[in-house]
Amino acid sequence: MADMHVIEGQMNAAGLHFAIVATRFNDIIVDRLVGGAVDYLTRHGADKANITIIRIPGAFELPIACKKIAEGSKKYDGIIALGAVIRGGTPHFDYVCAEAAKGIGQVSLSSGMPIGFGLLTTDNLEQAIERAGSKGGNKGVEAAAALLETVRVLEQL
């Protein structure tokens, strides 16, 4: 390994600008994800003035909001997409989750904008709570960390 050139992202958010796109649906959970992401970024050097939070109705709207940000503005270095979809008694859950995930991935690839994926897809409210700052950690933090590392890696490529 000593002879190889390794590119890694430094976890330093200083000087970077971030957009956090967060859903209003299930806001009791999503607000905890947003708080985790903001806390992570600021603890790693981001200035709160360089973090913009954009609220949208639900997970299905995440891709179009991310697309508008990624393609319409050069003021952000990365986007964090946050939301929570909790399974109900109909197949609606499957369609929303699949389309949101696929759409966010397509936006990132087509625009070249890194997007931290923090969309919870859980079977029940208890699982969502666990992943929003309880015993399952905070997926908002994880999405922010993945985004920051990716931004710093892409700068080197």
Secondary structure, DSSP 4 states (H G I P E B T S, - for coil): -TTS---------TT--EEEEEESTTHHHHHHHHHHHHHHHHHTT--GGGEEEEEES-GGGHHHHHHHHHHH-SS-SEEEEEEEEE--SSTHHHHHHHHHHHHHHHHHHHH---EEEEEEEESSHHHHHHHEEETTEEHHHHHHHHHHHHHHHHTT-
